[in-house]
Amino acid sequence: MQAAFKTVALFGRQQSDDVARTLLEIGQYLARRGIRALYEPSLAAGLGRTDLDTASLAEAGRQADLAVIVGGDGTMIGIARELAAHAVPLVGINFGRLGFITDIALLRWPDALGAILDGQYQAEDRTLLKARVLRKNQVVFEATAVNDVVVSRSSRSGMIEVQVHVDDLYMYSQRADGLIVATPTGSTAYALSCNGPILHPTLQGLVLVPVAPQALSNRPIVLPVGSAISIAVTDGREPRINCDMQTFADLQVGDVLQVRAAENGARFLHPVGYSYYATLRSKLNWHEMPNLGPRP
């Protein structure tokens, strides 16, 4: 049987020697299986290795059949955004703290990756967001997000006011510290800390979650995945936008943020037996009963 993955791109945090060593071990493992490994040029240069096959992110997107990311969720999210347009599936090996979407434990990578290369995996398609900011009808900012797009006040100012339309229908105006538009993947990130609902990652939906709203009756709402969300900044000092807490821009009163599901999503590959519910239990302590104290 011909191998499904002939070229694998390897990514990881450049500043960690342990990550670099693990990526080299994975590359050697792939070579033994007759699979071409592509490294980031900066990693190869940092290691002083001129013998490694290198490719930029864009080149890797065009050439690779699979991407393996060694690191934390932030690294995985950053690579997922860049490779989404190329439809390259992603495998995450956890070298961070939480490891919510980098779900393969570091010590288990040989067995888990070997099974995936043999075609034994569970595929999961994740929705991404496309955001753009209009200022006097001119696009001044565009970005893609895996987790969320957040419009918020700066750390030095008070609340901001926004007016929200969905599919050209007025939804509400609110005064708050911010507003989160999250994917199902992002529903367990910042949105969850603001009392948003958990959405299963395969759901076709988006969630709007206010951040510390002035009106206590303002609650999160789940919208259809095809919704076109428009958020106009109507008042407030120093409003900002961030995408996945990795891409930032300053806003002005009168700017309009448009958010909708991106045309291209991300495909995550998991080992057979992967369970999202097990991830919730192990990473978020989802199953723990509250401590009610001693019985009388």
SEDRENTOR-446831 format. One record per residue: residue number from 1; x, y, z of N, C-alpha, C, O, CB in turn. Coordinates in steps of 0.2 Angstrom, whole numbers. Atoms other than C-alpha are relative to their C-alpha. Glycine has a CB too. Layout:
(NUM,(X,Y,Z),(X,Y,Z),(X,Y,Z),(X,Y,Z),(X,Y,Z))
...
// end
This chain:
(1,(4,-6,0),(0,0,0),(4,6,0),(9,7,4),(-5,0,6))
(2,(-4,-6,1),(7,17,-5),(-2,5,6),(-8,5,8),(-2,4,-6))
(3,(1,-4,-6),(9,29,10),(-4,6,-2),(-3,9,-8),(7,3,2))
(4,(5,-6,1),(-4,43,11),(4,6,1),(2,11,-2),(-6,0,5))
(5,(-4,-6,-2),(9,55,18),(7,-1,-3),(11,-5,0),(0,2,7))
(6,(-6,1,3),(24,57,7),(5,6,2),(11,5,3),(0,0,-7))
(7,(-4,-5,-3),(30,74,14),(-3,3,6),(-9,5,6),(1,6,-6))
(8,(3,-2,-6),(28,80,31),(4,7,2),(11,6,3),(1,-5,6))
(9,(-3,-6,-2),(32,98,37),(0,0,8),(-5,-2,11),(-4,6,-2))
(10,(-1,0,-7),(39,100,55),(1,7,3),(4,11,0),(6,-4,2))
(11,(0,-6,-3),(36,115,66),(1,0,7),(-2,-5,10),(-6,4,-2))
(12,(0,0,-8),(40,120,84),(3,7,2),(5,11,-3),(4,-5,2))
(13,(-3,-7,-3),(46,135,95),(7,0,-1),(11,-5,1),(-3,0,7))
(14,(-7,0,2),(63,140,89),(4,1,6),(10,-2,6),(1,6,-5))
(15,(-4,-2,-6),(69,146,106),(1,-6,5),(5,-5,10),(-3,5,4))
(16,(-1,5,-5),(68,129,114),(5,-6,-3),(3,-9,-8),(-7,-3,2))
(17,(-5,6,2),(83,116,112),(-4,-6,0),(-3,-11,-4),(6,0,4))
(18,(3,7,-1),(72,102,118),(-5,-1,-6),(-6,-7,-8),(-4,0,7))
(19,(4,0,6),(59,106,104),(4,-2,-6),(2,-6,-10),(-4,6,0))
(20,(-5,1,6),(73,107,91),(2,-8,0),(2,-11,-5),(5,4,0))
(21,(-2,7,0),(79,90,97),(-5,-5,-2),(-4,-10,-5),(3,-2,7))
(22,(6,4,2),(62,82,96),(-2,0,-7),(-3,-5,-10),(-6,2,5))
(23,(2,-1,7),(59,89,79),(5,-4,-4),(4,-7,-9),(0,7,-2))
(24,(-5,4,4),(76,81,73),(-2,-7,1),(-1,-11,-4),(7,2,3))
(25,(1,8,-1),(71,64,81),(-6,-2,-5),(-6,-7,-8),(-2,-1,7))
(26,(6,2,4),(54,65,72),(2,0,-8),(0,-4,-12),(-5,5,1))
(27,(-2,0,7),(63,70,55),(4,-7,-1),(3,-10,-7),(5,5,-1))
(28,(-4,6,1),(75,55,57),(-5,-6,0),(-4,-11,-4),(5,-2,6))
(29,(5,5,0),(60,44,61),(-4,-1,-7),(-5,-6,-10),(-6,1,6))
(30,(4,-1,7),(51,50,45),(5,-3,-5),(3,-7,-10),(-2,7,-1))
(31,(-5,3,5),(67,46,35),(0,-7,0),(1,-10,-6),(7,3,1))
(32,(0,8,0),(67,28,41),(-6,-3,-3),(-5,-8,-6),(1,-2,7))
(33,(6,2,3),(50,27,34),(-1,2,-7),(-6,1,-10),(-6,2,4))
(34,(0,-2,6),(54,34,18),(-4,6,-2),(-6,7,-7),(-2,-5,-5))
(35,(4,-6,0),(45,50,21),(4,6,0),(9,7,4),(-5,1,5))
(36,(-4,-6,1),(52,67,16),(-2,5,6),(-8,6,7),(-1,4,-6))
(37,(2,-4,-5),(53,79,31),(3,7,-2),(8,8,-4),(4,-2,7))
(38,(-1,-7,1),(53,98,29),(1,4,6),(-3,4,11),(-5,4,-5))
(39,(-2,-4,-6),(61,110,42),(-1,7,-2),(0,9,-7),(7,-2,3))
(40,(-1,-7,0),(59,128,45),(7,3,-1),(11,0,2),(-4,4,6))
(41,(-7,-2,1),(74,137,38),(4,3,6),(10,2,7),(0,6,-5))
(42,(-3,-2,-6),(77,146,54),(2,-5,5),(7,-4,9),(-4,5,4))
(43,(-2,5,-5),(77,130,64),(7,-3,-3),(11,-5,1),(-5,-5,0))
(44,(-6,3,3),(90,122,52),(6,5,1),(11,2,3),(-1,-1,-7))
(45,(-6,-5,-1),(101,138,53),(2,0,7),(8,0,9),(-2,7,-2))
(46,(-2,0,-7),(100,138,72),(4,-6,2),(8,-5,7),(-6,1,4))
(47,(-4,7,-2),(106,120,73),(6,0,-4),(10,-5,-3),(-5,-6,-2))
(48,(-6,1,4),(120,123,60),(-1,-5,-5),(5,-8,-6),(6,0,4))
(49,(0,6,4),(113,110,49),(-2,2,-7),(-8,4,-8),(-6,-5,3))
(50,(2,-2,8),(114,113,30),(-2,-6,-3),(-4,-6,-9),(7,2,-3))
(51,(2,6,4),(109,95,26),(-7,-1,1),(-10,-6,-3),(4,-6,3))
(52,(7,1,0),(91,97,31),(-4,3,-5),(-2,8,-8),(-2,3,7))
(53,(5,-3,5),(77,100,19),(-4,5,3),(-8,3,7),(-4,-6,-4))
(54,(3,-6,-3),(70,117,22),(-6,2,-5),(-5,2,-11),(5,5,2))
(55,(6,-3,4),(54,126,17),(-3,5,4),(-4,4,10),(-5,-5,-3))
(56,(4,-5,-4),(45,142,22),(-7,-3,1),(-9,-8,-2),(0,7,-4))
(57,(7,2,-1),(28,141,28),(-4,0,-6),(-8,-5,-7),(-4,5,5))
(58,(3,0,7),(21,145,11),(2,-6,-4),(-2,-9,-7),(1,7,-4))
(59,(-3,6,4),(32,132,3),(-2,-6,3),(-4,-11,-1),(8,1,-1))
(60,(3,6,-4),(27,119,16),(-7,-1,-2),(-9,-7,-3),(2,1,7))
(61,(7,1,1),(9,123,13),(-1,-3,-7),(-6,-7,-8),(-3,6,0))
(62,(1,3,7),(11,119,-6),(3,-7,-1),(1,-11,-5),(4,5,-5))
(63,(-3,6,1),(22,104,-4),(-2,-6,5),(-1,-12,3),(8,1,1))
(64,(1,5,-5),(17,95,12),(-7,-3,0),(-11,0,-2),(1,3,7))
(65,(6,3,0),(4,82,14),(-3,0,8),(-8,-2,9),(1,-8,-2))
(66,(2,1,-7),(4,83,33),(5,5,4),(11,6,2),(1,-7,3))
(67,(-4,-5,-4),(11,96,46),(0,-3,7),(-6,-5,10),(-3,7,0))
(68,(0,2,-7),(17,90,63),(3,6,4),(8,9,3),(5,-6,1))
(69,(-2,-6,-4),(18,104,77),(2,-3,7),(-2,-6,10),(-6,5,0))
(70,(-2,2,-7),(28,101,93),(0,7,4),(4,11,2),(8,-3,-1))
(71,(0,-6,-4),(24,114,106),(-7,1,3),(-10,-4,5),(1,6,-5))
(72,(6,-1,-4),(9,122,115),(-6,2,-5),(-5,2,-11),(1,5,5))
(73,(6,-2,4),(-8,127,109),(1,6,-4),(-2,7,-10),(-6,1,4))
(74,(-1,-6,3),(-2,144,104),(4,-1,-7),(2,2,-12),(4,5,4))
(75,(-3,1,6),(10,137,92),(-4,-4,-5),(-4,-2,-11),(6,-5,1))
(76,(5,4,4),(-3,125,85),(-5,5,-4),(-6,4,-10),(-4,-5,4))
(77,(5,-4,3),(-15,139,82),(3,5,-5),(0,6,-11),(-3,5,6))
(78,(-4,-4,5),(-2,150,73),(1,-4,-6),(0,-1,-12),(6,2,3))
(79,(-2,4,6),(3,136,61),(-7,-1,-4),(-7,-1,-10),(3,-6,2))
(80,(7,1,3),(-16,132,58),(-2,5,-4),(-5,4,-9),(-5,-2,6))
(81,(2,-6,4),(-20,149,53),(4,1,-7),(1,2,-12),(1,7,4))
(82,(-5,-1,6),(-5,150,40),(-2,-6,-5),(-1,-5,-11),(7,0,2))
(83,(1,6,4),(-9,132,33),(-7,-1,-2),(-8,-5,-7),(3,-6,3))
(84,(7,2,1),(-28,133,32),(-1,1,-8),(-5,-3,-10),(-4,5,4))
(85,(2,-1,7),(-28,140,14),(3,-6,-4),(1,-7,-10),(3,6,-2))
(86,(-3,5,3),(-17,125,9),(-3,-7,1),(-2,-12,-2),(7,-1,1))
(87,(4,6,-2),(-29,112,17),(5,-6,2),(4,-12,1),(-4,-3,-6))
(88,(-5,5,-2),(-14,103,25),(-2,-2,7),(-3,2,12),(7,3,1))
(89,(3,2,-7),(-20,92,40),(6,1,5),(12,1,3),(-2,-7,0))
(90,(-5,-1,-6),(-11,95,57),(-1,-5,5),(-6,-8,7),(-2,7,3))
(91,(-1,4,-6),(-5,84,71),(4,4,5),(9,7,4),(4,-7,-2))
(92,(-3,-4,-6),(-1,92,88),(3,-5,5),(0,-9,8),(-5,4,3))
(93,(-3,4,-6),(12,85,100),(2,5,5),(5,10,4),(7,-3,-3))
(94,(0,-5,-5),(11,94,116),(7,1,4),(10,-4,6),(-5,-2,6))
(95,(-6,-2,-4),(27,103,123),(-2,6,4),(3,10,5),(6,1,-5))
(96,(2,-6,-4),(17,116,132),(-3,-1,6),(-1,-7,9),(-5,5,-4))
(97,(3,1,-6),(7,118,147),(-7,-4,0),(-7,-9,2),(-1,7,4))
(98,(6,3,0),(-11,114,144),(-1,-5,-5),(-3,-11,-4),(-6,6,-2))
(99,(1,5,5),(-11,105,127),(-7,-2,-1),(-8,-8,-2),(4,-6,2))
(100,(7,2,2),(-29,106,123),(-1,-2,-7),(-5,-7,-8),(-4,7,2))
(101,(0,2,7),(-27,105,104),(6,-3,-2),(6,-7,-7),(-2,6,-4))
(102,(-5,4,2),(-10,98,104),(0,-6,5),(2,-6,10),(7,4,2))
(103,(3,5,-5),(-17,82,111),(5,-6,1),(3,-11,5),(-6,-2,-2))
(104,(-4,6,-1),(-3,69,109),(6,2,5),(10,7,4),(4,-2,-7))
(105,(-5,-1,-5),(8,68,124),(7,-1,-3),(8,-6,-7),(-1,-5,6))
(106,(-7,0,3),(27,70,121),(3,-7,0),(6,-9,-5),(4,5,4))
(107,(-3,7,0),(32,53,126),(-3,-5,-4),(-1,-11,-5),(0,-2,8))
(108,(4,5,5),(19,45,115),(0,1,-7),(-3,-2,-11),(-7,0,2))
(109,(0,-2,7),(23,53,99),(2,-6,-5),(-1,-6,-10),(5,6,-1))
(110,(-2,5,5),(32,38,91),(-6,-5,-2),(-7,-6,-8),(6,-4,2))
(111,(6,5,1),(17,26,93),(-6,4,-4),(-9,2,-8),(-2,-3,6))
(112,(6,-4,3),(4,40,89),(1,2,-7),(-3,1,-11),(-2,6,5))
(113,(-2,-2,7),(13,47,74),(0,-6,-5),(-2,-5,-10),(6,4,0))
(114,(-1,6,5),(17,30,67),(-7,-3,-2),(-8,-4,-8),(3,-6,4))
(115,(7,2,2),(-2,25,68),(-3,5,-5),(-6,3,-10),(-4,-1,6))
(116,(3,-5,4),(-7,41,60),(3,-1,-7),(-1,0,-12),(1,7,2))
(117,(-3,0,6),(6,39,46),(-3,-7,-4),(-3,-7,-10),(7,-1,1))
(118,(3,6,2),(-2,21,44),(-7,1,-2),(-10,-4,-5),(1,-6,5))
(119,(7,-1,2),(-19,29,41),(-5,-2,5),(-11,-2,4),(-1,-4,-6))
(120,(5,1,-6),(-26,25,58),(0,7,4),(4,8,9),(3,-6,4))
(121,(1,-7,-3),(-33,42,64),(-7,2,0),(-11,-1,-4),(5,5,-3))
(122,(6,-3,0),(-48,52,68),(1,7,-3),(5,11,0),(-4,0,6))
(123,(-1,-7,3),(-50,68,57),(-6,4,3),(-11,2,4),(0,0,-7))
(124,(5,-5,-3),(-59,83,64),(1,7,-4),(7,10,-3),(1,1,8))
(125,(0,-7,3),(-63,99,54),(-2,5,4),(-7,5,7),(-4,-1,-7))
(126,(1,-6,-4),(-62,115,63),(-2,6,-4),(2,8,-9),(6,1,5))
(127,(1,-7,4),(-70,132,58),(5,5,2),(7,5,8),(-7,2,2))
(128,(-4,-6,-1),(-59,147,57),(-4,6,-1),(-10,6,-5),(6,0,-5))
(129,(3,-6,1),(-64,165,57),(4,5,-4),(10,5,-4),(-1,4,7))
(130,(-3,-5,4),(-61,179,45),(-2,7,2),(-8,8,3),(-1,-1,-8))
(131,(2,-7,-3),(-60,197,52),(3,5,-5),(8,5,-7),(2,1,7))
(132,(-3,-6,4),(-58,214,43),(-3,6,3),(-9,6,6),(-1,-1,-7))
(133,(2,-6,-2),(-60,231,49),(0,6,-5),(4,7,-9),(5,3,6))
(134,(2,-5,5),(-68,245,39),(1,7,3),(-2,8,9),(-7,-1,-4))
(135,(-1,-7,-3),(-63,263,42),(-2,5,-6),(2,5,-11),(7,2,3))
(136,(2,-4,5),(-73,275,31),(0,-4,-7),(2,-1,-12),(4,7,-1))
(137,(1,5,6),(-77,260,19),(6,-2,-3),(6,-5,-8),(-4,4,-5))
(138,(-6,3,3),(-59,256,17),(3,-5,5),(2,-4,11),(6,6,0))
(139,(-3,5,-5),(-51,240,24),(7,2,2),(11,3,-1),(0,-7,-4))
(140,(-6,-2,-3),(-38,244,36),(4,-6,4),(9,-5,7),(-1,6,5))
(141,(-3,6,-3),(-35,227,44),(-4,-6,-2),(-10,-6,-2),(-1,1,8))
(142,(3,6,1),(-38,209,40),(4,-6,3),(10,-5,4),(0,-1,-8))
(143,(-3,5,-3),(-34,193,49),(-4,-6,0),(-10,-6,0),(3,2,7))
(144,(4,6,-1),(-39,175,52),(1,-2,7),(6,-1,10),(3,-6,-5))
(145,(-1,2,-7),(-42,167,69),(-3,-7,0),(-7,-9,-3),(-4,4,4))
(146,(2,7,-2),(-43,149,75),(-5,0,6),(-10,-3,6),(6,-5,1))
(147,(4,0,-6),(-50,153,92),(-5,6,0),(-11,4,1),(4,1,6))
(148,(5,-5,-1),(-58,170,93),(3,7,-3),(9,8,-4),(-1,1,7))
(149,(-1,-7,2),(-59,188,87),(-3,4,6),(-9,3,7),(-3,2,-7))
(150,(2,-4,-5),(-60,201,101),(1,7,-1),(6,9,-3),(4,-3,7))
(151,(-1,-7,0),(-64,219,101),(-1,2,8),(-5,0,11),(-6,3,-4))
(152,(0,-2,-7),(-60,227,118),(3,7,1),(5,10,-3),(4,-6,4))
(153,(-3,-6,-2),(-55,242,128),(8,-1,1),(10,-7,2),(-3,3,6))
(154,(-7,1,-1),(-36,245,131),(0,0,8),(-5,1,12),(4,6,-2))
(155,(-1,1,-8),(-29,242,149),(0,7,3),(0,7,9),(7,-3,1))
(156,(0,-6,-4),(-29,261,152),(-6,4,-1),(-7,10,1),(6,4,-4))
(157,(7,-4,1),(-47,266,147),(-6,-4,3),(-5,-10,6),(-1,1,-7))
(158,(6,3,-3),(-64,262,153),(-4,-4,-6),(-1,-6,-10),(-5,6,2))
(159,(4,4,5),(-78,253,144),(-1,3,-7),(0,9,-8),(-7,-1,3))
(160,(2,-3,6),(-82,254,126),(-7,-2,-2),(-10,-6,1),(5,-4,-6))
(161,(7,1,2),(-99,254,117),(1,-2,-7),(4,0,-12),(-4,6,0))
(162,(0,2,6),(-102,244,102),(-8,-2,-2),(-12,-2,2),(4,-7,-1))
(163,(6,1,3),(-117,241,90),(0,-6,-4),(5,-6,-9),(-4,6,-3))
(164,(-1,7,4),(-120,223,83),(-5,-1,-4),(-11,-1,-2),(1,-5,6))
(165,(5,2,5),(-129,218,68),(2,-7,-2),(8,-9,-3),(0,5,-7))
(166,(-2,6,2),(-130,200,62),(-5,-1,-7),(-11,0,-7),(-2,-6,5))
(167,(4,0,7),(-135,197,43),(-4,6,-1),(-9,6,-4),(-4,-6,0))
(168,(3,-6,1),(-139,215,42),(-6,2,4),(-9,7,3),(-2,1,-7))
(169,(6,-1,-4),(-152,214,56),(3,2,7),(8,0,9),(-4,-7,1))
(170,(-2,-2,-6),(-149,224,72),(-1,-5,6),(-7,-7,6),(-4,7,2))
(171,(0,5,-6),(-145,213,87),(-1,4,6),(-6,3,10),(6,-5,0))
(172,(1,-4,-6),(-141,225,101),(6,5,0),(11,5,-4),(1,-5,6))
(173,(-5,-4,-2),(-130,239,108),(2,-2,7),(-2,-3,11),(-2,8,-1))
(174,(-3,2,-7),(-119,236,123),(6,4,2),(10,6,-2),(1,-7,0))
(175,(-6,-3,-4),(-107,244,135),(3,-5,4),(0,-8,8),(-2,6,4))
(176,(-3,6,-4),(-94,232,141),(8,1,-1),(10,6,-4),(-2,-7,-3))
(177,(-8,0,1),(-75,229,142),(2,-3,-7),(7,-1,-9),(3,-4,6))
(178,(-2,2,6),(-76,220,126),(-6,-5,-3),(-11,-7,1),(6,-4,0))
(179,(4,5,3),(-85,207,114),(4,-5,-3),(9,-3,-7),(-5,3,-4))
(180,(-3,5,3),(-79,190,109),(-4,-3,-5),(-10,-5,-4),(3,-5,6))
(181,(3,4,5),(-83,181,93),(4,-6,0),(10,-6,-2),(-1,4,-7))
(182,(-4,6,0),(-77,163,95),(-3,-6,-4),(-9,-6,-5),(0,-2,8))
(183,(2,6,4),(-77,147,85),(-1,-5,6),(0,-4,12),(6,-2,-5))
(184,(0,6,-4),(-81,130,93),(6,-1,4),(7,-3,10),(-3,-6,-3))
(185,(-7,1,-3),(-62,128,96),(1,5,5),(4,3,10),(5,0,-6))
(186,(-2,-6,-4),(-61,145,104),(-5,0,6),(-4,4,11),(0,6,-3))
(187,(4,0,-5),(-76,141,115),(2,-2,7),(0,0,12),(-7,-4,-1))
(188,(-3,3,-6),(-65,133,128),(6,5,2),(10,3,6),(2,-7,0))
(189,(-5,-5,-2),(-53,148,128),(-2,6,4),(-5,5,9),(4,2,-7))
(190,(2,-6,-3),(-56,166,132),(-7,0,2),(-10,3,7),(3,6,-4))
(191,(7,0,0),(-74,164,129),(-3,-4,6),(-8,-2,9),(-4,-2,-6))
(192,(2,4,-5),(-76,151,142),(1,4,7),(-3,3,12),(4,-7,1))
(193,(-1,-4,-7),(-68,162,156),(-5,6,1),(-5,8,6),(8,3,-1))
(194,(5,-5,-1),(-81,175,152),(-7,-3,0),(-12,0,-2),(0,5,-6))
(195,(6,4,-1),(-95,162,155),(-4,-2,-6),(-10,-2,-6),(-5,4,4))
(196,(3,3,6),(-98,157,137),(-1,-7,0),(2,-11,5),(5,2,-6))
(197,(1,7,0),(-104,140,133),(5,-4,-4),(9,-1,-8),(-7,-1,-4))
(198,(-4,5,4),(-94,125,127),(-3,-3,-6),(-9,-5,-5),(3,-6,5))
(199,(3,2,6),(-97,121,109),(5,-6,-2),(11,-5,-2),(0,5,-5))
(200,(-3,5,2),(-92,104,103),(4,2,-7),(1,6,-11),(-4,-6,-2))
(201,(-4,-3,5),(-78,107,90),(-3,-1,-7),(-1,2,-12),(7,-2,0))
(202,(3,2,7),(-88,99,75),(-6,4,-1),(-9,3,-6),(-1,-7,0))
(203,(6,-4,1),(-103,110,78),(1,6,-5),(6,9,-6),(-2,3,7))
(204,(0,-5,5),(-107,122,64),(-3,7,3),(-9,8,2),(-4,-2,-6))
(205,(3,-6,-4),(-109,138,75),(5,5,2),(11,3,2),(-4,-2,6))
(206,(-5,-5,-3),(-101,154,82),(-3,2,6),(-10,2,7),(1,6,-6))
(207,(3,-2,-6),(-103,161,99),(2,7,1),(8,9,0),(2,-4,6))
(208,(-2,-7,-2),(-104,180,104),(0,0,8),(-5,-2,11),(-5,5,-3))
(209,(0,0,-7),(-99,182,122),(3,7,2),(8,9,1),(5,-5,3))
(210,(-2,-6,-3),(-98,199,131),(5,0,5),(5,-5,9),(-6,4,2))
(211,(-5,0,-5),(-84,203,142),(-2,6,5),(-1,12,4),(8,2,-3))
(212,(2,-4,-6),(-90,211,159),(-4,6,-3),(-3,12,-3),(7,4,3))
(213,(5,-5,3),(-105,219,151),(-3,4,6),(-4,2,12),(-6,-3,-4))
(214,(3,-4,-5),(-113,234,160),(-7,-3,2),(-9,-3,8),(-1,7,-2))
(215,(6,3,-1),(-130,226,158),(0,-7,2),(2,-11,-2),(-5,1,-6))
(216,(-1,7,-2),(-131,210,168),(-4,-5,-3),(-3,-11,-3),(-2,0,8))
(217,(5,5,4),(-145,203,157),(3,-2,-7),(1,-6,-10),(-6,4,-1))
(218,(-3,1,7),(-133,203,142),(4,-7,1),(8,-8,5),(5,5,-2))
(219,(-2,7,0),(-129,184,139),(3,-2,-6),(2,1,-12),(-5,-4,3))
(220,(-3,3,6),(-119,174,127),(-6,-2,-5),(-11,-4,-3),(5,-5,1))
(221,(5,2,5),(-128,169,111),(4,-4,-5),(9,-2,-8),(-4,5,-3))
(222,(-3,4,6),(-124,155,98),(-4,1,-6),(-10,1,-6),(0,-8,2))
(223,(2,-2,6),(-126,159,80),(1,-5,-5),(6,-9,-4),(2,7,-2))
(224,(-2,5,5),(-127,149,64),(7,2,-3),(9,7,-3),(-5,0,-6))
(225,(-6,0,3),(-110,146,56),(1,5,-6),(6,8,-7),(3,-6,-2))
(226,(0,-4,6),(-115,156,41),(-1,7,1),(-2,11,-4),(-4,-2,-5))
(227,(2,-7,-2),(-119,172,50),(6,5,-2),(12,4,-1),(-1,0,8))
(228,(-5,-6,1),(-111,189,45),(-1,4,6),(-6,7,6),(-1,3,-7))
(229,(0,-4,-6),(-107,198,61),(3,7,-1),(9,7,-4),(3,-4,6))
(230,(-3,-7,0),(-104,217,61),(0,3,6),(-6,4,9),(-4,4,-6))
(231,(-1,-3,-6),(-98,226,76),(3,7,-1),(9,8,-3),(5,-4,5))
(232,(-2,-7,1),(-97,245,75),(2,3,7),(-2,2,12),(-6,4,-3))
(233,(-2,-3,-6),(-87,254,88),(-3,7,1),(-2,12,-4),(8,1,1))
(234,(3,-7,-1),(-98,269,94),(2,5,5),(1,11,5),(-8,-2,1))
(235,(-3,-5,-5),(-89,276,109),(5,-4,4),(5,-10,4),(-6,2,5))
(236,(-5,3,-4),(-74,273,120),(7,2,-2),(8,4,-8),(0,-8,0))
(237,(-7,-2,2),(-56,277,121),(5,-6,-1),(4,-11,3),(3,4,6))
(238,(-5,6,1),(-42,266,114),(-3,-7,-1),(0,-11,2),(5,0,5))
(239,(2,6,2),(-52,252,107),(5,-4,-4),(9,-1,-7),(-7,0,-3))
(240,(-4,4,4),(-43,237,100),(-3,-6,-2),(-9,-8,0),(6,-2,5))
(241,(2,6,2),(-45,221,91),(6,-5,0),(12,-3,-1),(-3,0,-8))
(242,(-5,5,0),(-35,205,93),(-3,-7,-3),(-9,-8,-2),(3,-1,7))
(243,(2,7,3),(-36,188,84),(4,-5,3),(10,-5,2),(0,0,-8))
(244,(-4,6,-3),(-31,173,94),(5,3,5),(10,-1,7),(3,-4,-5))
(245,(-5,-3,-4),(-21,185,105),(7,0,-3),(12,0,0),(0,-3,7))
(246,(-6,1,3),(-8,184,92),(1,6,-6),(6,7,-8),(1,-7,-3))
(247,(0,-6,5),(-13,198,79),(-4,5,3),(-10,4,5),(-3,-3,-7))
(248,(3,-5,-3),(-17,215,85),(-1,6,-4),(3,7,-9),(3,2,7))
(249,(0,-6,3),(-23,232,79),(-4,5,4),(-9,3,8),(-4,-1,-7))
(250,(3,-5,-4),(-29,248,86),(-6,2,-4),(-6,2,-10),(4,7,1))
(251,(6,-2,3),(-47,254,82),(-2,7,2),(1,10,6),(-6,-5,2))
(252,(3,-7,-1),(-56,271,81),(-7,0,0),(-10,-5,-2),(3,5,-6))
(253,(7,-1,0),(-73,276,85),(-3,1,-7),(0,5,-11),(-3,6,5))
(254,(2,0,7),(-83,273,69),(2,-5,-4),(-1,-7,-9),(2,7,-3))
(255,(-2,6,3),(-74,258,64),(-5,-5,0),(-8,-6,5),(7,-2,3))
(256,(5,5,0),(-84,243,59),(4,-7,-1),(8,-7,-6),(-5,1,-6))
(257,(-3,7,1),(-77,225,62),(-5,-5,-3),(-11,-6,0),(2,-2,7))
(258,(4,5,3),(-84,212,51),(3,-7,1),(9,-8,0),(-1,1,-8))
(259,(-3,6,-2),(-82,194,56),(-5,-5,-3),(-11,-5,-2),(0,-1,8))
(260,(4,6,2),(-88,178,48),(4,-6,-1),(10,-6,0),(-3,1,-7))
(261,(-4,6,0),(-83,160,46),(5,0,-7),(3,2,-12),(-4,-6,-1))
(262,(-5,0,6),(-67,158,34),(-2,-5,-5),(-5,-10,-3),(7,0,3))
(263,(2,4,5),(-69,150,18),(4,-7,1),(1,-12,0),(3,3,-7))
(264,(-4,6,-1),(-55,138,23),(0,-2,8),(1,3,12),(7,0,-3))
(265,(0,2,-7),(-55,128,39),(7,-4,2),(11,-4,-3),(-6,-5,2))
(266,(-6,4,-2),(-42,117,48),(-2,-7,2),(-7,-8,5),(4,4,6))
(267,(1,7,-1),(-41,99,49),(5,-3,5),(11,-3,4),(0,-5,-7))
(268,(-4,3,-5),(-34,91,65),(-1,-8,-1),(-6,-11,-1),(-2,2,7))
(269,(0,8,0),(-29,72,65),(2,-2,7),(7,0,10),(5,-2,-5))
(270,(-1,3,-6),(-30,63,81),(1,-8,0),(-1,-11,-5),(-6,2,5))
(271,(-1,8,0),(-25,45,86),(-7,-3,1),(-11,0,4),(5,-2,6))
(272,(7,4,-1),(-39,32,86),(-1,0,7),(3,-2,11),(1,-7,-3))
(273,(2,0,-7),(-48,33,102),(0,7,3),(-2,7,9),(4,-5,4))
(274,(1,-6,-2),(-47,51,104),(-7,2,2),(-12,1,-1),(3,6,-5))
(275,(6,-2,-2),(-61,59,114),(0,7,3),(4,9,7),(-2,-5,6))
(276,(0,-7,-2),(-65,77,116),(-3,1,7),(0,5,11),(-5,4,-5))
(277,(2,0,-7),(-74,73,132),(5,-1,5),(5,1,10),(-6,-4,1))
(278,(-6,2,-4),(-59,65,139),(5,6,1),(8,7,6),(4,-6,-2))
(279,(-4,-6,-1),(-49,81,135),(-3,5,4),(0,8,8),(0,3,-7))
(280,(3,-5,-5),(-62,92,144),(1,-3,7),(2,2,12),(-8,0,-1))
(281,(-1,2,-7),(-60,81,159),(7,1,3),(8,3,8),(-2,-8,1))
(282,(-7,0,-2),(-41,80,159),(3,7,0),(7,8,4),(4,-5,-4))
(283,(-3,-7,1),(-37,98,154),(-4,5,4),(-1,10,6),(0,2,-7))
(284,(3,-6,-3),(-51,108,162),(-4,-3,6),(-8,1,10),(-6,2,-5))
(285,(3,3,-7),(-56,96,177),(-8,1,-1),(-11,2,4),(3,4,6))
(286,(7,-1,1),(-73,96,169),(-5,-5,4),(-11,-3,5),(-2,-2,-7))
(287,(4,5,-3),(-79,81,179),(0,1,8),(-3,-3,11),(3,-7,-1))
(288,(-1,-1,-8),(-74,87,197),(-6,3,3),(-9,8,1),(6,4,1))
(289,(6,-2,-4),(-88,89,209),(2,6,4),(8,6,7),(-3,-6,5))
(290,(-2,-5,-4),(-88,105,219),(1,-2,7),(-2,-7,9),(-5,6,0))
(291,(-1,2,-7),(-81,105,236),(-5,4,5),(-5,10,5),(8,3,2))
(292,(6,-2,-4),(-96,107,248),(2,1,7),(-2,3,11),(-6,-4,-1))
(293,(-2,-1,-7),(-86,107,264),(-2,-6,4),(-5,-11,1),(-2,6,3))
(294,(2,5,-4),(-88,95,278),(-7,-1,2),(-11,4,2),(4,0,7))
(295,(7,1,-2),(-105,87,282),(-1,2,7),(3,0,11),(-2,-7,-2))
(296,(2,-2,-7),(-114,93,298),(0,-7,4),(-1,-7,10),(-6,4,0))
// end
